């Protein structure tokens, strides 16, 4: 599905650039220019699929999938969830080519555009989450938990990609070394629970990274 993004989250982009305060007017003008160009080049898309969560003791897998979701973190992430959605969000290979071109032509714009692309792909993933909620009346969600985060193995990435047919639907692949292509892609799982989740299931207090989180360093959250 195509994600319609008209404006990139500037706060998130500035965080990726390392700014704790607003940049000056000259830099802001360059950021504006990079944002306009990236919005023209990128083709943001997402795909998702909802599965039943299947438990056998401490073993966890999704219905219709023949692989385990390994790691304590993903097990805890999906506790109290009877369903889970696999989400794959990307800015497309067009965005990759544009960013690669900037790498050799304009290093400043390359850094800025890369940060903007990171913020933008997060917005695409959030669009996917909202689309799921619009189709799952009465459910609430956790945040998206990506393969490779915490002790959830990156080796699960190609399995998650296959589970939503992302290669055919939106052109997302995974290399032999588990690198996602296009590079500006997010693949992960959100938990779905009937009714409202406890607030701590949706905020920093439930995250095993809260002590060293790069978001919290800037007074933000993921």
C-alpha positions as CSV (number, residue, x, y, z in Angstrom):
1,X,0.0,0.0,0.0
2,X,1.2,3.5,-0.8
3,X,1.9,5.8,2.1
4,X,0.9,9.4,1.5
5,X,3.5,11.6,3.3
6,X,3.5,15.3,2.5
7,X,5.8,16.4,5.3
8,X,8.6,14.6,7.2
9,X,8.7,14.7,11.0
10,X,11.3,17.5,11.5
11,X,11.8,16.7,15.2
12,X,12.8,13.1,14.5
13,X,15.0,14.1,11.5
14,X,16.9,16.6,13.7
15,X,17.4,14.0,16.3
16,X,19.0,11.8,13.7
17,X,21.2,14.7,12.7
18,X,22.3,15.1,16.3
19,X,20.7,18.4,17.0
20,X,19.5,19.1,20.5
21,X,18.4,22.6,19.5
22,X,17.0,24.1,16.3
23,X,19.6,24.7,13.6
24,X,20.2,28.2,12.3
25,X,18.3,29.6,9.3
26,X,21.0,28.7,6.8
27,X,21.0,25.0,7.8
28,X,17.2,25.0,8.1
29,X,16.9,26.2,4.5
30,X,19.1,23.3,3.3
31,X,17.0,20.9,5.3
32,X,13.9,22.3,3.6
33,X,15.5,21.8,0.2
34,X,16.5,18.2,1.0
35,X,13.1,17.4,2.3
36,X,11.4,18.6,-0.9
37,X,13.8,16.5,-3.0
38,X,13.4,13.4,-0.9
39,X,9.6,13.6,-1.0
40,X,9.8,13.7,-4.8
41,X,12.2,10.8,-5.1
42,X,10.9,8.4,-2.5
43,X,8.0,6.0,-3.1
44,X,6.9,5.1,0.5
45,X,5.0,1.8,0.7
46,X,4.0,-0.7,3.3
47,X,2.5,-4.1,3.6
48,X,1.3,-6.0,6.7
49,X,-0.5,-9.2,7.7
50,X,-2.1,-10.2,11.0
51,X,-1.5,-13.6,12.6
52,X,-2.7,-15.4,15.6
53,X,0.0,-15.7,18.3
54,X,0.6,-19.3,19.1
55,X,2.3,-20.3,22.4
56,X,3.7,-23.6,23.6
57,X,5.3,-22.9,27.0
58,X,8.0,-20.4,26.3
59,X,8.0,-21.1,22.5
60,X,6.3,-18.5,20.4
61,X,5.3,-18.5,16.7
62,X,2.7,-17.0,14.5
63,X,-0.1,-19.0,12.8
64,X,0.7,-20.2,9.3
65,X,4.4,-19.6,9.9
66,X,6.8,-22.5,10.4
67,X,9.5,-20.6,12.3
68,X,9.8,-19.6,16.0
69,X,10.0,-16.0,17.2
70,X,13.2,-16.3,19.2
71,X,14.3,-14.3,22.2
72,X,13.0,-13.2,25.5
73,X,12.4,-9.7,24.3
74,X,9.9,-10.5,21.6
75,X,8.2,-13.0,23.9
76,X,7.7,-10.2,26.5
77,X,6.7,-7.8,23.8
78,X,3.8,-10.0,22.8
79,X,2.7,-10.9,26.2
80,X,-1.1,-10.5,26.7
81,X,-1.4,-10.2,22.9
82,X,-3.6,-12.8,21.1
83,X,-2.6,-11.5,17.7
84,X,0.4,-9.9,16.1
85,X,1.0,-8.1,12.8
86,X,4.2,-8.3,10.7
87,X,4.9,-4.9,9.2
88,X,7.2,-4.1,6.3
89,X,7.7,-0.4,5.4
90,X,10.1,1.1,2.8
91,X,11.0,4.2,0.9
92,X,11.8,2.2,-2.2
93,X,14.9,1.6,-4.3
94,X,14.4,5.0,-5.9
95,X,15.2,6.6,-2.5
96,X,18.3,4.4,-2.2
97,X,19.6,5.6,-5.6
98,X,18.9,9.2,-4.7
99,X,20.8,8.9,-1.4
100,X,23.7,7.1,-3.1
101,X,24.0,9.9,-5.7
102,X,24.2,12.5,-2.9
103,X,27.0,10.5,-1.2
104,X,29.3,11.3,-4.1
105,X,28.0,14.7,-5.1
106,X,27.2,16.6,-1.9
107,X,28.3,15.2,1.5
108,X,26.3,17.8,3.6
109,X,23.0,17.1,1.8
110,X,23.8,13.4,2.0
111,X,23.9,13.5,5.8
112,X,20.8,15.6,6.0
113,X,18.8,13.5,3.5
114,X,19.8,10.3,5.2
115,X,18.4,11.6,8.5
116,X,15.3,12.8,6.8
117,X,14.9,9.3,5.2
118,X,15.2,7.6,8.6
119,X,12.4,9.8,10.0
120,X,10.3,9.3,6.9
121,X,10.5,5.5,7.0
122,X,9.4,5.6,10.6
123,X,6.3,7.6,9.5
124,X,5.6,4.9,6.9
125,X,5.7,2.2,9.6
126,X,3.4,4.3,11.7
127,X,1.0,4.6,8.7
128,X,1.0,0.8,8.6
129,X,0.2,0.5,12.3
130,X,-2.7,3.0,11.9
131,X,-4.0,1.1,8.9
132,X,-4.0,-2.1,10.9
133,X,-6.0,-0.4,13.7
134,X,-8.5,0.8,11.1
135,X,-9.1,-2.8,10.1
136,X,-9.0,-4.3,13.6
137,X,-11.9,-2.8,15.4
138,X,-11.5,-3.0,19.2
139,X,-7.8,-3.8,19.2
140,X,-4.9,-1.7,20.5
141,X,-1.2,-2.2,19.6
142,X,2.2,-2.2,21.0
143,X,5.0,-0.4,19.2
144,X,6.8,-2.1,16.4
145,X,9.7,-4.4,17.4
146,X,12.2,-4.9,14.7
147,X,14.2,-8.0,13.9
148,X,17.8,-7.4,15.2
149,X,16.6,-5.3,18.2
150,X,17.4,-6.5,21.7
151,X,17.7,-10.3,21.5
152,X,15.2,-10.7,18.7
153,X,17.6,-12.2,16.0
154,X,18.2,-10.4,12.8
155,X,18.1,-13.8,11.2
156,X,14.3,-13.5,11.5
157,X,14.2,-10.6,9.0
158,X,14.0,-12.7,5.8
159,X,11.3,-14.9,7.4
160,X,9.2,-11.9,8.3
161,X,9.7,-10.5,4.8
162,X,8.5,-13.8,3.3
163,X,5.5,-14.0,5.7
164,X,4.0,-10.8,4.2
165,X,5.2,-11.5,0.6
166,X,7.2,-8.2,0.7
167,X,9.5,-9.1,-2.1
168,X,6.7,-9.3,-4.6
169,X,4.4,-6.6,-3.1
170,X,6.8,-3.8,-2.3
171,X,10.2,-5.0,-3.6
172,X,11.9,-5.6,-0.2
173,X,14.6,-8.2,0.0
174,X,17.2,-9.4,2.5
175,X,20.8,-10.2,1.6
176,X,22.7,-13.3,2.8
177,X,24.2,-11.1,5.5
178,X,20.7,-10.0,6.6
179,X,20.9,-6.5,5.3
180,X,17.6,-5.1,4.1
181,X,17.2,-3.7,0.6
182,X,16.1,-1.1,0.0
183,X,18.2,0.2,2.9
184,X,15.5,2.6,4.2
185,X,13.2,-0.3,5.3
186,X,11.7,-1.4,8.6
187,X,10.6,-4.9,9.2
188,X,9.1,-5.9,12.5
189,X,6.2,-7.1,14.7
190,X,3.5,-5.3,16.6
191,X,1.4,-7.0,19.2
192,X,-2.4,-6.7,19.0
193,X,-4.6,-7.0,22.1
194,X,-8.4,-6.8,22.4
195,X,-9.2,-3.6,24.4
196,X,-6.7,-1.2,25.8
197,X,-3.2,-2.3,26.7
198,X,-1.8,-1.2,30.0
199,X,0.0,2.2,29.5
200,X,3.4,0.6,30.4
201,X,3.0,-1.8,27.5
202,X,3.0,1.3,25.3
203,X,5.8,3.4,26.8
204,X,9.4,3.5,27.9
205,X,8.9,1.8,31.2
206,X,8.4,-1.6,29.5
207,X,11.4,-1.4,27.3
208,X,14.6,-3.3,28.1
209,X,16.6,-0.5,26.4
210,X,15.3,2.3,28.6
211,X,18.6,2.7,30.4
212,X,20.6,3.4,27.3
213,X,18.0,4.6,24.8
214,X,19.2,7.2,22.3
215,X,15.7,8.7,22.2
216,X,15.6,9.3,26.0
217,X,18.9,11.1,25.8
218,X,17.1,13.8,23.8
219,X,14.0,13.8,25.9
220,X,12.1,11.9,23.3
221,X,10.6,8.5,22.8
222,X,10.4,5.9,20.0
